[in-house]
Amino acid sequence: MQLPVQSQSTMYAEPWEAGAGPDDLVALARAADRAGFDYVATCDHVAIPRRLASAMSTVWYDPVATLAFLAAATERVRLLSHVAVVGLRHPLLSAKQYATLDHLSAGRLILGVGAGHVREEFEVLGVDFERRGPVLDESIDALRAALGPEEFPEHHGKLYDFDGLGQLPRPAQERVPVWVGGSSPAAVRRAALKGDGWLPQGDPRDRLPAQIARIRRLRQEAGIEGSYTVGAIVEPLYIGTSAWDVGRRTLTGTPDALAESLRAYRAMGVDQIQVRFRSRGRSELVDQITAFGAEVAPLLD
């Protein structure tokens, strides 16, 4: 699950999150850890312009700092950047940060990357917004080298060129998984050809099968083999019968009913689902996370 509190867009934030803070983040990450969740995730925005602040808010915790903080508070749950806008930073800078995070967390990093969408962020940092796709393409290649096993990584591209510069510590993982986010045709192609997995941007159920089929076709045509993780962001969930209005799009009901609905994602070819729960406070959300881990997740197999 992507954790609340650390990003508070009006599209998904609950009212109680406005007054929440680090203690709540830790409690929720630990609940997910205990419940057997595969990962907890954080977002990435450097700064939000005034024109978007009313919708997006300006609450966006830094992903590296937040995931490192949560790594020290958890034991086994993996740590996903969903997604890091890596084109805003030089690949060696990103590699230093994320390699250190992977090292300190004993190999729990999943690096989720995306192109970004806020023009002003790119402009203030001196990055060409119109070319953010090609920038991301090369950034992934450069990060593959810089997060590999070599102390002195090497990359020679159109935008970035480095060798003879050493970075220790290396990641704990032999190969850090790179999952590519986005649902546009260009993003799906990038995910298929450059990623170890795909993080769709909220594609509804009826759109997923065609997207997944395209990824498989692109990888087959390119002769790319190896494991690949297809993700999906599911509808908001509430386990049980709510005593309040959880919204018409929210899936509610018994663990059996929710599991039956969510198993449809597996039938489409989805490997991992990202869940979100409606809640009125931290304790209710912890209860929902715990119930999902104990009563719903075992039925998904």
C-alpha positions as CSV (number, residue, x, y, z in Angstrom):
1,M,0.0,0.0,0.0
2,Q,1.0,3.6,-0.5
3,L,1.0,5.2,2.9
4,P,-1.3,8.0,3.8
5,V,0.0,11.2,5.6
6,Q,3.2,11.4,3.4
7,S,1.2,12.7,0.5
8,Q,-2.1,14.5,0.8
9,S,-3.6,15.2,-2.5
10,T,-7.3,15.9,-2.2
11,M,-7.9,13.0,-4.6
12,Y,-7.3,10.5,-1.9
13,A,-6.4,12.0,1.5
14,E,-8.7,11.5,4.4
15,P,-9.6,14.5,6.6
16,W,-7.7,13.2,9.6
17,E,-4.4,13.1,7.8
18,A,-4.1,16.9,7.9
19,G,-3.2,16.6,11.6
20,A,-1.1,13.5,11.4
21,G,2.6,13.1,11.4
22,P,5.6,10.8,11.9
23,D,4.1,8.7,14.7
24,D,1.2,7.9,12.5
25,L,3.4,6.9,9.6
26,V,5.4,4.6,11.8
27,A,2.3,3.0,13.3
28,L,0.8,2.4,9.8
29,A,4.1,1.0,8.4
30,R,4.5,-1.3,11.3
31,A,0.9,-2.5,10.9
32,A,1.5,-3.3,7.2
33,D,4.8,-5.0,8.2
34,R,2.9,-7.2,10.8
35,A,0.0,-7.9,8.4
36,G,2.3,-9.4,5.7
37,F,2.1,-6.6,3.2
38,D,4.7,-6.8,0.4
39,Y,5.6,-3.1,0.4
40,V,4.8,0.3,1.7
41,A,5.2,3.2,-0.7
42,T,5.8,6.9,-0.8
43,C,5.5,9.6,-3.5
44,D,7.9,12.2,-4.9
45,H,7.3,15.9,-5.5
46,V,9.9,18.6,-4.8
47,A,7.6,21.6,-4.8
48,I,4.0,22.3,-5.8
49,P,3.1,25.5,-7.6
50,R,0.3,27.7,-6.3
51,R,-1.9,26.9,-9.3
52,L,-2.1,23.2,-8.2
53,A,-1.7,23.6,-4.4
54,S,-5.5,23.6,-3.7
55,A,-5.9,20.2,-5.4
56,M,-2.6,18.5,-4.8
57,S,-1.7,20.2,-1.4
58,T,1.9,20.9,-0.6
59,V,2.3,18.0,1.7
60,W,4.7,15.6,0.0
61,Y,7.4,14.0,2.1
62,D,10.8,13.3,0.6
63,P,10.8,9.6,-0.5
64,V,14.4,8.7,0.4
65,A,14.2,10.3,3.8
66,T,10.8,8.9,4.6
67,L,11.6,5.3,3.4
68,A,14.9,5.4,5.4
69,F,13.0,6.5,8.5
70,L,10.5,3.7,8.0
71,A,13.2,1.1,7.3
72,A,14.5,1.6,10.8
73,A,11.0,1.2,12.2
74,T,10.1,-2.0,10.3
75,E,11.5,-5.5,9.8
76,R,10.5,-7.2,6.6
77,V,8.2,-5.0,4.5
78,R,9.8,-3.7,1.3
79,L,10.2,0.0,0.5
80,L,8.8,1.4,-2.8
81,S,9.2,4.8,-4.3
82,H,5.9,5.3,-6.1
83,V,7.1,7.0,-8.0
84,A,10.5,8.8,-7.9
85,V,10.8,11.5,-10.6
86,V,14.4,10.5,-11.2
87,G,14.7,12.9,-14.2
88,L,14.8,15.8,-11.7
89,R,18.2,14.6,-10.3
90,H,21.5,13.5,-11.7
91,P,21.6,9.6,-11.8
92,L,24.7,9.5,-9.6
93,L,22.9,11.6,-6.9
94,S,19.8,9.3,-7.0
95,A,22.1,6.2,-7.0
96,K,23.9,7.4,-3.9
97,Q,20.7,8.0,-2.1
98,Y,18.9,4.8,-3.1
99,A,21.9,2.6,-2.8
100,T,22.4,3.8,0.7
101,L,18.8,3.1,1.5
102,D,19.0,-0.4,0.1
103,H,22.2,-1.0,2.0
104,L,20.8,0.3,5.3
105,S,17.5,-1.7,4.9
106,A,19.2,-5.0,4.1
107,G,18.0,-5.1,0.5
108,R,14.3,-4.0,0.8
109,L,14.2,-1.2,-1.9
110,I,12.0,-1.3,-4.9
111,L,12.8,1.7,-7.1
112,G,9.6,3.0,-8.7
113,V,10.3,5.7,-11.3
114,G,8.1,7.9,-13.5
115,A,8.3,10.9,-15.8
116,G,6.6,13.5,-13.6
117,H,3.8,16.0,-14.6
118,V,4.4,19.3,-12.8
119,R,6.1,21.7,-15.3
120,E,7.2,24.2,-12.6
121,E,9.2,21.5,-10.8
122,F,11.2,20.9,-13.9
123,E,11.7,24.5,-14.8
124,V,13.0,25.6,-11.4
125,L,15.5,22.7,-11.3
126,G,16.7,23.5,-14.9
127,V,15.3,20.3,-16.5
128,D,13.5,20.3,-19.9
129,F,9.9,19.4,-19.1
130,E,9.1,18.7,-22.8
131,R,11.8,16.1,-23.0
132,R,11.1,14.4,-19.7
133,G,10.3,11.1,-21.4
134,P,13.7,10.8,-23.1
135,V,15.3,12.1,-19.9
136,L,13.6,9.3,-17.9
137,D,14.7,6.7,-20.5
138,E,18.3,7.5,-20.1
139,S,18.0,8.0,-16.4
140,I,16.8,4.4,-16.1
141,D,19.8,3.2,-18.1
142,A,22.2,5.3,-16.0
143,L,20.6,4.1,-12.8
144,R,20.9,0.5,-13.8
145,A,24.7,1.0,-14.1
146,A,25.0,3.2,-11.0
147,L,23.0,0.7,-8.8
148,G,24.8,-2.3,-10.1
149,P,27.6,-4.3,-8.3
150,E,30.5,-2.2,-9.6
151,E,32.2,0.2,-7.2
152,F,33.1,2.4,-10.2
153,P,29.9,2.4,-12.4
154,E,30.1,3.5,-16.0
155,H,27.5,5.1,-18.3
156,H,28.0,6.9,-21.6
157,G,24.8,8.5,-23.0
158,K,23.5,11.7,-24.6
159,L,22.6,13.4,-21.3
160,Y,24.8,11.7,-18.7
161,D,28.4,10.5,-19.0
162,F,30.4,9.1,-16.1
163,D,33.1,6.6,-15.3
164,G,36.0,6.4,-12.8
165,L,33.9,7.7,-10.0
166,G,33.4,5.3,-7.1
167,Q,30.4,5.0,-4.9
168,L,30.2,2.9,-1.7
169,P,28.2,1.4,-0.1
170,R,26.7,-0.7,-2.9
171,P,23.1,-1.8,-2.7
172,A,22.5,-5.0,-0.7
173,Q,20.6,-6.5,-3.6
174,E,22.5,-7.8,-6.6
175,R,19.8,-6.1,-8.8
176,V,17.5,-3.5,-7.5
177,P,14.1,-3.9,-9.0
178,V,13.0,-1.0,-11.2
179,W,9.3,-0.6,-11.6
180,V,8.1,2.0,-14.2
181,G,5.0,4.0,-13.5
182,G,2.5,5.6,-15.9
183,S,-0.4,4.6,-18.2
184,S,0.2,6.6,-21.3
185,P,1.3,4.7,-24.4
186,A,4.9,6.0,-24.0
187,A,4.9,5.1,-20.3
188,V,3.6,1.5,-21.0
189,R,6.2,1.0,-23.7
190,R,8.9,2.3,-21.3
191,A,7.7,-0.1,-18.6
192,A,7.7,-3.0,-20.9
193,L,11.2,-2.4,-22.4
194,K,13.1,-0.9,-19.5
195,G,11.4,-2.0,-16.3
196,D,11.3,-5.1,-14.1
197,G,7.6,-4.2,-13.5
198,W,4.8,-1.8,-14.3
199,L,3.0,0.5,-11.9
200,P,-0.2,1.7,-13.7
201,Q,-1.6,5.1,-12.9
202,G,-5.0,4.0,-11.7
203,D,-6.2,2.1,-14.8
204,P,-9.7,0.8,-14.3
205,R,-10.4,-2.9,-14.5
206,D,-11.8,-2.8,-18.1
207,R,-8.6,-1.1,-19.4
208,L,-6.0,-3.3,-17.7
209,P,-6.2,-6.5,-19.9
210,A,-5.3,-4.5,-23.1
211,Q,-2.4,-2.7,-21.3
212,I,-1.0,-6.0,-19.9
213,A,-1.3,-7.7,-23.3
214,R,0.6,-4.8,-24.9
215,I,3.4,-5.1,-22.3
216,R,3.7,-8.8,-23.0
217,R,3.8,-8.3,-26.7
218,L,6.4,-5.6,-26.6
219,R,8.7,-7.7,-24.4
220,Q,8.2,-10.7,-26.6
221,E,9.0,-8.7,-29.8
222,A,12.1,-7.3,-28.1
223,G,13.3,-10.7,-27.0
224,I,13.2,-9.7,-23.3
225,E,13.0,-12.6,-20.9
226,G,13.0,-12.9,-17.1
227,S,10.6,-12.2,-14.3
228,Y,8.3,-9.2,-14.6
229,T,5.8,-7.8,-12.1
230,V,2.5,-6.3,-13.3
231,G,0.8,-4.1,-10.7
232,A,-2.6,-2.6,-10.2
233,I,-4.1,0.0,-7.9
234,V,-7.5,-1.3,-6.8
235,E,-10.6,0.5,-5.8
236,P,-10.8,1.9,-2.2
237,L,-11.6,-0.8,0.3
238,Y,-13.5,-1.1,3.6
239,I,-13.7,-4.5,5.3
240,G,-17.0,-5.1,6.9
241,T,-20.2,-3.0,7.1
242,S,-19.4,0.7,7.5
243,A,-21.3,3.0,9.9
244,W,-20.4,6.0,7.7
245,D,-20.4,7.0,4.1
246,V,-17.3,5.4,2.5
247,G,-18.2,6.5,-1.0
248,R,-19.9,4.7,-3.9
249,R,-16.7,3.5,-5.5
250,T,-15.4,1.8,-2.3
251,L,-15.6,-2.0,-2.3
252,T,-17.1,-3.1,1.0
253,G,-18.3,-6.3,2.5
254,T,-17.1,-9.5,4.1
255,P,-13.5,-10.8,3.6
256,D,-14.9,-13.5,1.3
257,A,-16.8,-11.0,-0.9
258,L,-13.8,-8.7,-1.2
259,A,-11.4,-11.5,-2.0
260,E,-13.7,-12.8,-4.7
261,S,-13.7,-9.3,-6.3
262,L,-10.0,-8.8,-6.0
263,R,-9.2,-12.3,-7.5
264,A,-10.4,-10.8,-10.8
265,Y,-7.1,-8.9,-11.0
266,R,-5.1,-12.2,-10.9
267,A,-7.2,-13.5,-13.8
268,M,-6.2,-10.5,-15.8
269,G,-2.5,-11.2,-15.3
270,V,-1.8,-8.8,-12.4
271,D,0.9,-10.0,-10.0
272,Q,0.6,-7.4,-7.2
273,I,-2.2,-5.1,-6.1
274,Q,-1.8,-1.9,-4.2
275,V,-4.7,-1.3,-1.8
276,R,-6.1,1.7,0.0
277,F,-8.6,1.7,2.8
278,R,-11.2,4.3,3.8
279,S,-10.8,5.4,7.4
280,R,-11.6,8.1,9.9
281,G,-8.4,7.9,11.9
282,R,-5.2,6.0,12.5
283,S,-6.8,3.4,14.7
284,E,-9.5,2.5,12.2
285,L,-6.9,2.3,9.4
286,V,-4.7,0.0,11.5
287,D,-7.7,-2.2,12.1
288,Q,-8.4,-2.3,8.3
289,I,-4.8,-3.2,7.5
290,T,-4.8,-5.9,10.1
291,A,-8.1,-7.4,9.0
292,F,-7.0,-7.4,5.4
293,G,-3.8,-9.2,6.2
294,A,-5.5,-11.8,8.4
295,E,-8.8,-12.3,6.6
296,V,-8.6,-11.2,3.0
297,A,-5.1,-11.8,1.8
298,P,-5.1,-15.5,2.6
299,L,-8.1,-15.9,0.3
300,L,-6.4,-14.3,-2.7
301,D,-4.3,-17.3,-3.4
